[in-house]
Amino acid sequence: MGNTRNRHVNPWWVATVSGMASYIDSCAIISSGTALVIYQQTFGLDNGQFGLISAALTFCIAIGSILGGGLGDRFGRKPVFSVTMAMLIIGAITMIFAQTFPLLLVGEILMGLGVGADLPVSLATIAEEAPDDKRGKMLLFSDILWVVGIVVAQGIGAVVGDWGYLGGQIMFTQLAVVSILVLVARQTIPESPVWIKAHEDRLTGKVSNEAQGKISDLFKSPYAKPFIALAIFYIGTNIPANSLGQFSTWIGANVVSLPISVVSTIGLICYPIRAILDFVFMKFVDTDKRMPLFYMGAALYLLGFLMFPIFGASTVTYVATQLLYCIGAAFAFEGILKVWMQECFPTLLRTTANGAIVFSSRFLCAVAGSFTATFIAVAGYKAAFLVLSLLCLIGFAAAIWAFHGERYNAFDDAE
């Protein structure tokens, strides 16, 4: 085994505590989406203020990811994931008590920066502590926690959504309490021994100039191909996923004419199915079955977005879209992305690469989300879903281009 690890820390404990970054990521987005609607009604925010606050979270997650990625390679994993979690806690507490537009905006900015900066260093921490034969499993576990975050936020929203201001406060209180517990738990995790060794090698000049945490290094061989492929893959698959998630209620109500309660129920059924299939993929992700399952997932994911263009809008096609997307995503979306992002880059470039990839996708998702509803209204839902399908196809083609052959693993180079 090539990595020197602290034997006093259980790798699954590290995977769980660090993987909670993914839980907080999804939970913050869903909770904010629901609570801000309540706050708008409570405090009389105009549509411009509401839009700015909503966009602030998404854009700041993108900005935070590229900042946190660079800092994680330069200063270590633990300092960054401790500071970012503290920032998120302050942001969530601000959202609990804020009653004015400026404070609400500050709270969302802090939460966004904290969530975004935490993601790359938390994933690297999992990868660098994991045994070689379980690294993929442990990274995929964070994707399950991401799904749990969605289900918990939706569940709480379903219970307290009609409680007014108190309901919004409860949603952010849950987020703050979980973040505090995660921050405390993270103090039991030492700095990544893999990063410590690489940092010492950097100080003594043993690390090549092409692997020392600079963005420009990502465009040099041998890192350019996986970096460009992963960025295209995540952009191509995440814009459709984000559009479906952000506008699923709008599409269900306005295109398919479903009651909102039915739309919510469909989501609460489909997302647990994805989590179950994530567990299935965990069994195979570290084996030669990884790519065949990825191909299957990619085909189902793409087919989900083709349901409306091919068969039109109906309750059946809406359910099929959600179900095929969730099944495909378990094998061919963020879970496998997290594995590839860790395997393709050396220690001192790992979180920089992760942050840059997440930034490119989340930023473009925020841009696309600002006009998706208008595009659907003007061009029609069939044209909109054809565009989303084309993006999926481009994303999957990029991943297949980079990963169809023999598997490369940067952790092997440490042996």
C-alpha positions in Angstrom: 0.0 0.0 0.0 1.5 3.3 -1.1 0.0 5.8 1.3 1.3 6.4 4.8 -1.8 6.8 7.1 -2.5 7.5 10.7 -3.6 4.0 12.0 -5.4 5.6 15.0 -8.2 7.0 12.8 -10.8 4.6 11.2 -11.0 5.4 7.5 -14.7 5.0 7.6 -15.0 7.6 10.3 -13.0 10.0 8.1 -15.2 9.1 5.2 -18.4 9.8 7.2 -17.3 13.0 8.9 -15.6 14.5 5.8 -18.4 13.2 3.6 -20.9 15.3 5.5 -19.7 18.2 3.3 -21.8 16.6 0.6 -24.8 16.3 3.0 -24.4 20.0 4.0 -24.0 21.0 0.3 -27.3 19.6 -0.8 -29.1 20.4 2.4 -28.1 24.0 2.3 -29.3 24.4 -1.3 -32.7 22.7 -0.7 -33.3 24.4 2.7 -32.4 27.8 1.3 -34.7 27.3 -1.7 -37.7 26.7 0.6 -36.8 29.0 3.5 -36.2 32.0 1.3 -39.7 31.8 -0.2 -41.0 31.9 3.4 -38.7 34.9 4.2 -39.8 36.7 1.1 -43.4 36.6 2.2 -42.5 37.4 5.9 -40.2 40.4 5.3 -41.7 41.7 2.0 -38.6 41.2 -0.1 -39.2 42.2 -3.7 -38.4 39.8 -6.6 -35.1 41.5 -7.3 -33.9 41.1 -3.7 -35.1 37.5 -3.6 -33.3 36.6 -6.9 -30.1 38.2 -5.7 -30.1 36.3 -2.4 -30.9 33.0 -4.2 -28.2 33.5 -6.8 -25.7 34.5 -4.1 -25.6 30.9 -2.6 -25.0 29.2 -6.0 -22.4 31.7 -7.2 -20.5 31.7 -3.8 -20.4 27.9 -3.8 -18.6 28.1 -7.1 -16.2 30.8 -6.0 -15.6 29.0 -2.7 -14.7 25.8 -4.4 -11.9 27.3 -6.4 -10.6 29.3 -3.4 -10.8 26.3 -1.1 -9.1 24.0 -3.6 -6.1 26.2 -3.9 -5.8 26.8 -0.2 -6.1 23.1 0.5 -3.1 22.2 -1.6 -1.1 25.1 -0.2 -1.9 25.0 3.6 -3.3 21.5 4.1 -6.7 19.9 4.4 -7.5 20.3 8.1 -7.0 24.1 8.4 -9.2 24.7 5.4 -12.0 22.3 6.3 -12.1 23.7 9.9 -12.3 27.3 8.8 -14.9 26.7 6.1 -17.1 24.8 8.5 -16.9 27.7 11.0 -17.8 30.1 8.2 -20.8 27.9 7.2 -22.0 27.9 10.9 -21.8 31.7 11.1 -23.8 31.9 7.8 -26.5 29.5 9.0 -26.9 31.3 12.3 -27.1 34.6 10.5 -29.9 33.1 8.4 -31.8 32.0 11.6 -32.0 35.6 13.0 -31.7 37.9 10.0 -34.7 39.9 9.1 -33.4 42.4 6.6 -32.2 42.0 3.0 -28.5 43.0 3.8 -28.2 40.4 6.6 -29.9 37.7 4.6 -27.5 38.3 1.7 -24.5 38.2 4.0 -25.8 34.9 5.5 -26.2 33.3 2.1 -22.7 34.5 0.9 -21.0 33.0 4.0 -22.9 29.7 3.6 -22.0 29.5 -0.1 -18.3 30.3 0.4 -18.1 27.8 3.3 -19.9 25.0 1.4 -17.9 25.5 -1.8 -14.5 25.7 -0.1 -15.2 22.7 2.0 -16.0 20.3 -0.8 -12.6 19.8 -2.5 -10.6 19.5 0.7 -13.1 17.1 2.3 -13.1 14.8 -0.7 -9.3 14.8 -0.8 -9.2 14.0 2.9 -11.4 10.9 2.3 -9.3 9.8 -0.7 -6.0 10.2 1.1 -7.0 8.3 4.2 -8.8 5.5 2.4 -7.2 2.1 1.8 -6.4 1.6 -1.9 -9.0 -1.1 -2.4 -11.8 0.9 -0.7 -11.1 4.4 -2.0 -13.9 4.4 -4.5 -16.4 3.0 -2.0 -15.6 5.7 0.5 -15.9 8.5 -2.0 -19.2 7.1 -3.2 -20.5 7.1 0.3 -20.3 10.9 0.3 -22.7 10.8 -2.7 -25.1 8.8 -0.5 -24.8 11.5 2.1 -25.6 14.1 -0.6 -28.9 12.3 -1.3 -29.6 12.1 2.4 -29.2 15.9 2.6 -31.8 16.4 -0.1 -34.3 14.0 1.6 -33.8 15.5 5.0 -34.3 19.1 3.8 -37.4 18.1 1.8 -38.8 16.2 4.7 -38.3 19.1 7.1 -39.7 21.5 4.5 -42.8 19.3 4.1 -43.4 19.5 7.9 -42.6 23.2 8.7 -43.1 24.8 5.3 -46.5 26.3 6.3 -45.2 27.5 9.7 -44.1 30.9 8.4 -40.9 32.6 9.7 -40.5 29.9 12.4 -40.4 27.2 9.7 -37.6 28.9 7.9 -35.7 29.3 11.2 -36.1 25.6 11.9 -34.6 24.7 8.5 -31.5 26.8 9.1 -31.2 25.7 12.7 -31.0 22.0 11.6 -28.2 23.1 9.2 -26.3 25.0 11.9 -26.6 22.2 14.5 -25.4 19.5 12.0 -22.5 21.8 10.9 -21.4 22.4 14.6 -21.4 18.6 15.2 -19.4 18.0 12.1 -16.9 20.7 13.1 -16.4 19.1 16.5 -16.1 15.6 14.9 -13.5 16.9 12.4 -11.2 17.9 15.3 -10.6 14.1 15.7 -9.2 13.9 12.2 -5.5 14.7 11.9 -3.9 16.4 8.9 -3.7 14.1 5.9 -0.3 12.2 6.2 -0.3 12.0 2.4 -0.4 15.8 2.2 2.2 16.2 4.9 4.7 14.0 3.1 4.0 15.7 -0.3 4.4 19.1 1.4 7.7 18.1 2.9 8.9 16.9 -0.5 7.8 20.3 -1.9 9.9 22.1 0.6 13.0 20.0 -0.2 12.5 20.3 -3.9 11.5 16.7 -4.6 8.2 17.5 -6.2 8.1 18.4 -9.9 7.2 22.0 -10.9 4.2 20.5 -12.8 2.5 19.3 -9.6 2.6 22.1 -7.0 -0.9 23.5 -6.8 -1.0 26.1 -9.6 -4.1 26.4 -11.9 -1.8 26.6 -14.9 -0.4 23.1 -14.1 -3.8 21.6 -14.9 -3.4 22.5 -18.6 0.0 20.7 -18.9 0.5 17.0 -19.6 -0.4 14.6 -18.1 -3.1 16.5 -16.2 -4.7 18.4 -19.1 -6.7 15.5 -20.6 -8.4 14.4 -17.4 -8.9 17.9 -16.2 -10.6 19.1 -19.4 -12.6 15.8 -19.7 -13.9 16.0 -16.1 -14.8 19.7 -16.4 -16.8 19.0 -19.6 -18.3 15.9 -18.0 -19.5 17.8 -14.9 -20.7 20.8 -16.9 -22.5 18.6 -19.4 -24.3 16.4 -16.8 -24.8 19.0 -14.0 -26.6 21.7 -16.0 -29.4 19.2 -16.9 -29.4 17.8 -13.3 -29.5 21.3 -11.8 -32.2 22.4 -14.2 -34.3 19.3 -13.4 -33.8 19.8 -9.6 -34.3 23.6 -9.6 -37.3 23.6 -11.9 -38.9 20.2 -11.2 -41.8 21.7 -9.3 -42.2 24.4 -11.9 -42.2 21.8 -14.8 -44.5 19.5 -12.9 -47.0 22.2 -12.2 -46.8 24.3 -15.4 -46.0 21.7 -18.1 -47.5 18.5 -16.8 -50.2 20.1 -14.6 -49.4 18.0 -11.5 -50.3 19.1 -8.0 -47.2 20.3 -6.1 -47.8 17.6 -3.5 -47.6 14.9 -6.1 -44.4 16.4 -7.5 -42.8 16.4 -4.0 -43.9 12.8 -3.5 -42.3 11.7 -6.7 -39.0 13.3 -5.7 -39.2 11.7 -2.2 -39.6 8.3 -3.8 -37.0 8.6 -6.6 -34.0 10.0 -4.6 -33.9 7.1 -2.0 -33.8 4.7 -5.0 -30.6 6.6 -6.1 -29.1 6.2 -2.7 -29.8 2.4 -2.7 -28.2 2.1 -6.1 -25.2 4.1 -4.8 -24.7 1.3 -2.3 -24.8 -1.2 -5.2 -22.2 0.8 -7.1 -20.0 0.9 -4.0 -19.5 -2.8 -4.4 -18.1 -2.5 -7.9 -16.5 0.9 -8.3 -13.0 -0.4 -7.3 -13.2 -3.3 -9.8 -13.2 -3.7 -13.5 -17.0 -3.5 -13.5 -16.7 0.3 -13.0 -16.9 1.3 -16.7 -19.6 -1.1 -17.8 -21.8 0.2 -15.1 -20.9 3.7 -16.0 -21.9 3.1 -19.6 -25.3 1.7 -18.4 -25.8 4.6 -16.1 -25.0 7.2 -18.8 -27.5 5.6 -21.2 -30.3 5.7 -18.6 -29.4 9.2 -17.6 -29.5 10.4 -21.2 -32.7 8.5 -21.9 -34.4 10.2 -18.9 -33.9 13.7 -20.5 -35.2 12.4 -23.8 -38.5 11.3 -22.4 -40.3 14.7 -22.9 -38.9 15.3 -26.5 -39.8 11.8 -27.7 -43.1 11.1 -25.8 -44.4 14.5 -24.8 -45.4 15.8 -21.4 -47.5 13.5 -19.2 -47.5 12.1 -15.7 -45.9 8.9 -17.0 -43.0 10.7 -18.8 -42.5 13.0 -15.8 -42.1 10.0 -13.5 -39.9 8.2 -16.1 -37.7 11.3 -16.4 -37.1 11.5 -12.6 -36.7 7.8 -12.2 -34.3 7.2 -15.1 -32.3 10.3 -14.0 -31.9 9.0 -10.5 -31.0 5.4 -11.6 -28.5 6.7 -14.1 -27.0 9.3 -11.7 -26.1 6.5 -9.2 -23.6 5.1 -11.8 -22.7 8.0 -14.0 -22.8 11.4 -12.3 -21.3 13.0 -9.2 -20.3 9.7 -7.4 -18.0 8.5 -10.2 -16.8 12.2 -10.7 -15.6 12.3 -7.1 -13.6 9.1 -7.6 -12.0 10.3 -10.9 -11.2 13.7 -9.4 -9.1 12.1 -6.7 -7.4 9.5 -8.8 -6.3 11.7 -11.7 -4.2 14.3 -9.8 -1.2 14.2 -7.5 -1.4 15.3 -3.9 -0.3 18.9 -4.2 -2.6 19.5 -7.2 -5.6 17.5 -6.1 -7.8 20.0 -4.3 -6.8 22.7 -6.8 -8.1 20.5 -9.6 -11.2 19.5 -7.7 -12.0 23.1 -6.9 -11.5 24.3 -10.5 -13.8 21.5 -11.8 -16.5 22.2 -9.3 -16.2 26.0 -10.0 -16.6 25.6 -13.7 -19.7 23.5 -13.4 -21.5 25.3 -10.5 -20.8 28.7 -12.0 -22.3 27.7 -15.4 -25.2 26.1 -13.6 -25.9 29.4 -11.9 -25.8 31.2 -15.2 -28.0 28.6 -16.9 -30.5 28.6 -14.1 -31.0 32.4 -14.5 -32.7 31.9 -17.8 -33.9 28.3 -17.9 -37.6 29.0 -17.1 -37.7 31.8 -19.7 -36.1 29.5 -22.3 -38.7 26.7 -21.6 -41.5 29.3 -21.8 -40.2 30.7 -25.1 -38.8 27.7 -26.9 -41.0 25.0 -25.4 -40.3 22.2 -23.1 -39.3 19.8 -25.9 -36.6 22.1 -27.3 -35.3 22.8 -23.8 -35.0 19.1 -22.9 -33.3 18.4 -26.3 -30.7 21.0 -25.4 -30.3 19.3 -22.0 -30.0 15.9 -23.7 -27.3 17.3 -26.0 -25.3 18.6 -23.0 -25.6 15.1 -21.4 -24.3 13.5 -24.6 -21.3 15.9 -24.7 -20.5 15.3 -21.1 -20.6 11.5 -21.3 -18.5 11.6 -24.5 -15.8 13.6 -22.7 -15.7 11.1 -19.9 -15.6 8.1 -22.2 -12.8 9.8 -24.2 -10.7 10.1 -21.1 -11.5 7.0 -19.1 -12.4 4.2 -21.6 -9.0 2.6 -21.5 -6.6 1.5 -18.8 -7.3 3.1 -15.5 -4.8 5.7 -14.2 -4.5 6.2 -10.5 -2.2 9.0 -9.1 -2.1 7.1 -5.7 -0.2 4.3 -7.5 2.6 6.8 -8.1 3.1 7.3 -4.4 4.1 3.6 -4.0 
